[in-house]
Amino acid sequence: MFVALHGSSPTSRKERIPGRVARVVFKDGKPAGVEDFVTGWMKDGQVLGRPAGLITGADGALYISDDNKGFIYRVSFGEK
């Protein structure tokens, strides 16, 4: 399961927390941990984007909406 973590708003915290997309790891059908999947929406304290929503497309890619820049990112897996 993937979760969009929006990050802190400009007025809610002294130190900003960047947004990220995390993957929830399951073991025996129960959540067992969380790991970063997509990061990088902040650089030098400057917010570059804020992930807001996720959907899996018919092509198997993960689409991430960004309510800061208005972008939609597509994450897909290539062949090895």
N, C-alpha and C positions, 0 to 999 in steps of 0.2 A: 504494500500500500504506500502511496506517496501523499505527502502533506505539504501544502504551501504555508510557510511561516512568513508572514507579511513584514516583520521587523517593526521597530518602534517608530512612532510618529515624531515629527520634529519637536513637538512641545511636551511629549510625555516623559522624556528622560534626559538627564544631563549628558550621558554618554549614549550615543546611538547604537542600536543593535541592528545589524544588517538582516535583510530578508534572505531566505534560502528555501530550497525544496529539499525535504528530507524523505528518506525511505524508512518505513517501519519494518523491522525484521521480526518475523514470526517463528516460533518454535512450538511444535505440538499444537498448532492452531491458536496460540496466544501471543500477544505482543511481547517480544523479548529484548528489544532495543531499538534505537534510532541512529541512523547514520546520514551524514550529508550526502546529497545526490547532486545538486546544482547550487553553487555559491558564486559570489563575485559581484553582487549588486551594490557594493560600497568600496570606495577607494579613497584613502586619505581623509576619511570622515565625510566624503561627498557621496550622497545616495545616487546611484546610477539606475536604480529600478526597484520595484517592490512587487514580488510575486503575489498574485491574488487568487487565481483559480487554476485548476488543473482539469484536463480531460484527456482521455486516450482516444486517438483517432482510429478510424477503420484500418488505416495503414500500420497500426501498432505503435506509432510515435506518441510521445507524451507532449501535449501542448500546454504551455504555461502563459497565462495572461499577466500583464504587467500594468498595474493601474497608476504607475508614476509616469512612464513614458508612452503608454498606450500601445506597446508592442505585444506581439504574440510570438513566443519562442517555440521552436519545434526541436525536440530531442529525440533522436532515433539511434538505433544500433546498426553499425555497418558490419559487413561480412569480414571475417578474419582471413 
